[in-house]
Amino acid sequence: MSHSLASMTGYARVTGAAAGASFTCEIKSVNSRGLDIRLRLAPGFDALESDIRQLIGKMVSRGSVTCNLAVEREGAGGNVLVNQQALATVLAAMGELAGKVDAAPPSLDGILGLKGVLEQRDLPMTAAAEADLSAAILQGVSQALVDLALARRQEGGRIAAMLLQRLQEIEAQIAQAETHPARTREAILARLRQQVSALADDITLPEERLAQEALLLATKADIREELDRLTAHLGSARQLIAGGGAVGRRLDFLAQEFNREANTLCSKSNAVELTAIGLDLKASIDQLREQVQNIE
């Protein structure tokens, strides 16, 4: 299997014929938390269910997969049989009504025309023909799964490009927060002086006391750890995308971790501009997570 990312969304359709019968196999898949397989098989082909489930399980690790199998036999309706039970019921009813109703007796074609008296059944297949048809159907299902995997990988490639774009945005926002002047102790001290003087003109605090308060505020507002963790998550996300495979759940977990750090950054923020960067960061992370939901 390819190491590229795969989407959970895809569709494939394969037709085939064998042993005097034609078949169509349609497989589609959509998002799901795990692997959910639903089969709709043509009447008489329930014996293939286990094999088809195994084939799907080998090719797909996550997604809600629906497989529809339709089969049409060339000799469909080739045998016409009299349903003896239905005929006996009709004849018994006629016997009961014989002396009670003044009507001409029904004709043979009238009786045979009654629903259920005549039945059309498929011509029986030999065991060898049935085995050939089953083998051809399983081959068709395998081909449909190969086509489905290709469709899912193509869609996965498009999603991977969007994910890398989101990660680039997040990286730029981390850099903005990193270099923002509001984070410096000097900026915090200047703001504190301004706030103190705005409270009252006649209050003057010693420079040493202001410096202590500024240090305390700077410690509370320090987002160094959050920025470091966000940068580490960026590296992990890029590594997972490059490695490919079924990494959807791990990417989703990383997106949650991104969000946790962005929330802390916003709550620690000591400046409107820094809060704005944090909110932009959260918006980018939300978009990232939305796209991750479709990765296998």
Secondary structure by P-SEA (a helix, b strand, c coil): ccccbbbccbbbbbbbccccccbbbbbbbcccccbbbbbbcccccccaaaaaaaaaaacccccbbbbbbbbbbcccccbbbbaaaaaaaaaaaaaaaccccccccccaaaaaaccccbbbbcccccaaaaaaaaaaaaaaaaaaaaaaaaaaaaaaaaaaaaaaaaaaaaaaaaaaaaacccccaaaaaaaaaaaaaaacccccccaaaaaaaaaaaaaaacaaaaaaaaaaaaaaaaaaaaacccaaaaaaaaaaaaaaaaaaaaaacccaaaaaaaaaaaaaaaaaaaaacccc
